[in-house]
């Protein structure tokens, strides 16, 4: 009888131990009492936005100077402070003193020589006559090129090349090369500098938020351009002193220009720039058909998510479709359906 009680105690203790072990294994997701598949998940995080100080500038500023090649400067056609459209004539020139007639005469003279060359070839098709024809054809090409350059420069020195406001100069504009006026673009842009550590995360067209220091007004825009050269590179080349860059004494900065602002803002205003990156890194083995991933909610239910993917170096970035905190499944089965229950592995 005594031995029977001992064996019963041993069996009860063994059963209790087994139950405790099973409970522990269940809680640590090492075993499951259901038929759900078990997956590893990654909780993704959105990369922090790029921030910095920015300032408002005119998109373009062009200085118009008197040009004797066009003719004798007479006066400006526009009042100080007047707003003009692209193509508006800004300056009066007396083109009778222009060198354009001489350029046209040069073309006409070469054309006469070419007619003579063709007549000579018709009479005698010699190597000498062929060479002369080729030389005169080159002369005509160069003469026409000079006239085209003259007309192109004349157009740029007389007409407004963009929409803007005119600022007249009060200097003596009759002297060749003297400043006549400035044309200031009516479209403002924001400029900021970024370091080498973030410049490759940006691209043209990225959306930007800008909060003015003066009144906390929020302005939206888009990146127009990112300079290829850092602001200090030319100075370093000129001085042949590269140590400042290579030894991290003077980190290179790249100018980012932001345009398409949704509100007009005065040049010179400053503010805080905030550029959301919308860059969530995901594991490559979570992608299905190059378009989808599966996320798991807190209850273990699956949801299929369409994502826009880009490559950034050796990283896979989801630009759209995910948010910070989403749990992305690794190696999901293609047969998974929305709402399906799965187990999550902690390992």
C-alpha positions in Angstrom: 0.0 0.0 0.0 2.8 2.3 0.9 4.5 1.7 -2.5 1.3 2.4 -4.3 1.0 5.9 -2.6 4.6 6.6 -3.6 3.9 5.8 -7.2 0.8 7.9 -7.3 2.8 10.8 -5.9 5.5 10.4 -8.5 2.9 10.3 -11.3 1.1 13.4 -10.0 4.4 15.3 -9.7 5.4 14.2 -13.2 2.1 15.4 -14.7 2.4 18.7 -12.9 5.9 19.1 -14.3 4.7 18.3 -17.8 1.9 20.8 -17.5 4.3 23.5 -16.2 6.7 22.9 -19.1 4.0 23.0 -21.7 2.7 26.3 -20.3 6.2 27.8 -20.4 6.7 26.5 -23.9 3.4 27.9 -25.0 4.1 31.3 -23.4 7.5 31.5 -25.1 5.9 30.5 -28.5 8.1 27.4 -28.7 5.0 25.2 -29.2 1.5 26.0 -30.3 -1.8 24.2 -29.5 -3.3 25.3 -32.8 -2.5 24.5 -36.4 -1.5 28.1 -37.3 1.8 28.6 -39.1 4.6 30.4 -37.1 6.4 33.4 -38.6 9.1 35.8 -37.6 8.2 39.5 -37.9 10.1 42.8 -38.0 8.7 45.9 -36.4 9.6 48.7 -38.9 10.4 52.3 -38.1 10.2 55.4 -40.2 13.5 57.2 -40.7 13.6 60.6 -39.0 13.0 63.6 -41.2 15.8 65.9 -42.4 15.7 69.3 -40.7 17.6 72.5 -40.9 17.5 76.2 -41.3 16.5 77.7 -44.7 16.2 81.1 -46.2 14.0 82.5 -49.0 15.7 83.8 -52.2 14.5 84.9 -55.7 14.6 82.0 -58.1 16.8 84.0 -60.4 18.4 87.5 -60.6 19.7 88.7 -63.9 21.8 91.8 -64.5 21.4 93.6 -67.9 24.4 95.5 -69.1 24.9 97.9 -72.1 26.2 96.0 -75.1 27.9 98.0 -78.0 27.6 94.9 -80.2 23.8 95.3 -80.2 24.0 99.1 -80.7 24.0 102.4 -78.8 22.1 102.2 -75.5 19.3 104.8 -75.4 17.2 104.1 -72.3 15.2 101.4 -70.5 11.7 100.7 -71.6 10.5 99.8 -68.1 9.9 101.8 -64.9 11.7 101.0 -61.7 9.8 98.4 -59.7 7.6 97.4 -62.7 6.6 93.7 -62.9 7.1 92.1 -66.4 6.4 88.9 -68.1 8.9 86.7 -69.9 9.6 88.1 -73.4 8.8 91.7 -72.5 11.3 94.2 -74.2 13.3 96.0 -71.4 15.8 98.2 -73.2 16.0 100.6 -76.2 19.0 100.3 -78.4 19.9 102.2 -81.6 20.7 99.2 -83.7 22.0 101.3 -86.6 25.4 101.2 -84.8 25.1 97.4 -84.3 27.7 95.1 -85.8 24.9 92.9 -87.1 25.0 94.4 -90.7 28.7 93.5 -90.9 27.9 89.9 -89.9 25.1 89.7 -92.5 27.5 91.1 -95.1 30.1 88.4 -94.2 27.5 85.7 -94.9 26.5 87.3 -98.2 30.1 87.5 -99.3 30.8 83.9 -98.5 27.6 82.9 -100.4 29.0 84.7 -103.5 32.3 82.8 -103.1 30.4 79.6 -102.9 28.5 80.3 -106.2 31.8 81.0 -107.8 33.1 77.6 -106.4 30.2 75.7 -107.9 30.8 77.3 -111.3 34.4 76.4 -111.2 33.5 72.8 -110.3 31.1 72.6 -113.1 33.9 73.6 -115.5 36.6 71.5 -114.0 36.0 69.0 -111.1 39.6 69.2 -109.7 40.9 68.5 -106.2 41.8 72.1 -105.8 38.3 73.3 -106.7 36.8 70.7 -104.3 39.0 71.8 -101.5 38.1 75.5 -102.1 34.4 74.6 -102.0 34.9 72.8 -98.7 36.8 75.7 -97.2 34.1 78.2 -98.2 31.4 75.9 -96.8 33.2 76.0 -93.5 33.5 79.8 -93.7 29.7 80.0 -94.3 29.0 77.8 -91.3 31.2 79.9 -89.0 29.7 83.2 -90.3 26.1 81.9 -89.7 27.1 80.7 -86.3 28.5 84.2 -85.4 25.2 85.8 -86.5 23.1 83.3 -84.5 25.2 83.9 -81.4 24.8 87.7 -81.9 21.0 87.5 -82.3 20.8 85.1 -79.3 22.8 87.4 -77.1 20.9 90.4 -78.3 17.6 88.7 -77.3 19.0 87.9 -73.9 20.2 91.5 -73.4 17.0 93.2 -74.5 14.1 90.9 -73.4 13.0 89.6 -70.1 14.1 85.9 -69.8 11.6 85.2 -67.0 8.7 86.7 -65.1 9.9 89.2 -62.5 10.3 92.7 -61.2 12.7 95.4 -62.6 15.2 97.3 -60.5 16.8 100.1 -62.4 20.4 101.1 -61.9 21.4 104.7 -61.3 24.9 104.4 -62.7 26.0 105.8 -66.1 24.6 103.1 -68.5 26.1 104.6 -71.7 29.4 103.0 -71.0 29.9 99.6 -72.6 29.3 96.9 -70.0 27.7 99.3 -67.5 24.7 98.0 -65.5 21.3 99.1 -66.8 18.9 97.1 -64.6 18.3 94.0 -62.7 15.5 91.5 -63.2 14.4 89.8 -60.0 12.3 86.6 -60.5 8.8 86.8 -59.1 9.0 83.2 -58.0 10.7 82.7 -54.6 12.7 79.6 -53.6 14.0 78.3 -50.3 17.7 77.3 -50.0 19.3 75.2 -47.3 22.5 73.2 -46.9 22.8 69.6 -46.0 25.8 67.4 -45.2 27.2 64.4 -47.0 25.5 62.1 -44.5 22.0 62.9 -45.7 22.3 64.4 -49.2 21.9 60.9 -50.9 18.6 60.4 -49.1 17.1 63.3 -51.0 15.9 63.6 -54.5 14.2 66.1 -56.8 10.5 66.3 -56.2 10.6 65.3 -52.5 7.9 67.2 -50.5 9.2 69.9 -48.0 7.6 71.7 -45.1 8.9 75.2 -44.1 7.8 77.0 -41.0 8.6 80.8 -41.0 10.5 82.2 -38.1 8.5 85.5 -38.3 5.0 84.1 -37.8 5.1 80.3 -37.7 3.3 80.1 -41.0 3.6 76.7 -42.7 4.6 76.6 -46.3 4.9 73.6 -48.5 7.2 73.1 -51.5 9.2 70.5 -53.4 12.9 70.0 -53.9 13.9 71.6 -57.3 17.6 70.7 -57.3 20.5 69.4 -55.3 23.9 70.8 -56.1 26.5 68.3 -57.3 29.4 70.2 -55.9 29.7 71.1 -52.2 29.8 74.8 -51.4 33.5 74.8 -50.4 35.0 72.5 -53.0 35.9 75.3 -55.5 37.7 77.3 -52.8 39.6 74.2 -51.7 40.7 73.4 -55.2 41.8 77.0 -55.8 43.9 77.0 -52.6 45.1 73.4 -53.2 44.4 72.8 -49.5 42.3 69.7 -49.4 43.1 68.8 -45.8 40.1 70.7 -44.5 37.8 68.3 -46.2 39.7 65.0 -46.0 40.5 65.5 -42.3 36.9 66.5 -41.4 38.0 70.0 -40.4 35.5 71.6 -42.8 32.6 69.2 -43.7 31.3 69.8 -47.2 27.8 71.1 -47.5 25.4 70.8 -50.5 22.8 73.5 -51.4 19.3 72.2 -51.8 16.8 74.4 -53.6 13.1 74.2 -52.9 10.5 75.6 -55.3 6.8 75.4 -56.1 5.9 77.1 -52.8 2.2 77.1 -52.1 2.4 80.7 -50.7 4.2 83.8 -51.7 6.9 84.8 -49.2 9.3 87.7 -49.2 13.0 87.1 -50.1 15.2 87.1 -47.0 12.7 85.4 -44.7 14.1 82.5 -42.7 12.5 79.4 -41.2 12.8 75.7 -40.2 12.9 73.2 -43.0 11.5 69.7 -42.5 11.8 67.1 -45.2 9.9 63.8 -44.4 11.8 60.9 -45.8 9.0 58.3 -45.8 11.8 55.7 -45.8 10.9 52.5 -44.0 13.5 49.8 -44.4 12.1 46.3 -44.7 13.8 42.8 -44.9 14.2 41.6 -48.5 12.6 38.2 -47.7 9.3 39.9 -46.7 8.5 41.0 -50.3 6.0 39.1 -52.3 5.9 39.5 -56.1 8.0 42.7 -55.9 4.8 44.5 -54.8 3.3 43.2 -51.5 4.2 42.5 -47.9 2.1 41.0 -45.1 1.8 42.7 -41.8 0.4 41.1 -38.6 -1.8 43.0 -36.1 -1.7 42.6 -32.3 -4.2 39.7 -32.5 -2.1 37.8 -34.9 -4.3 38.5 -38.0 -2.7 39.0 -41.4 -3.2 41.9 -43.7 -1.8 42.1 -47.2 -0.2 45.5 -48.0 0.8 47.0 -51.3 4.0 48.9 -51.1 6.1 51.2 -53.3 9.7 49.9 -53.1 13.0 51.6 -53.9 16.6 50.6 -53.4 18.9 52.8 -51.4 22.3 51.2 -51.6 21.9 47.6 -50.3 18.7 48.5 -48.4 15.1 47.9 -49.5 12.9 51.0 -48.7 9.1 51.1 -48.6 8.3 54.7 -49.7 4.5 54.1 -49.4 2.2 51.6 -47.9 3.7 51.1 -44.4 3.9 53.2 -41.2 6.2 53.2 -38.3 5.3 50.4 -35.9 3.9 48.0 -38.5 5.0 44.3 -38.0 6.2 42.9 -41.3 6.3 39.1 -41.8 9.4 37.4 -43.0 9.2 34.6 -45.6 5.3 34.8 -45.9 3.5 32.1 -47.9 1.9 33.4 -51.1 -1.3 31.6 -50.1 -1.9 33.8 -47.0 -5.2 35.7 -47.0 -6.4 38.9 -45.3 -7.6 38.1 -41.8 -5.9 34.7 -41.6 -4.5 33.8 -38.1 -0.7 33.1 -37.6 1.7 32.5 -34.8 4.5 35.0 -34.1 8.0 33.7 -33.2 10.1 35.8 -30.8 13.4 34.3 -32.0 
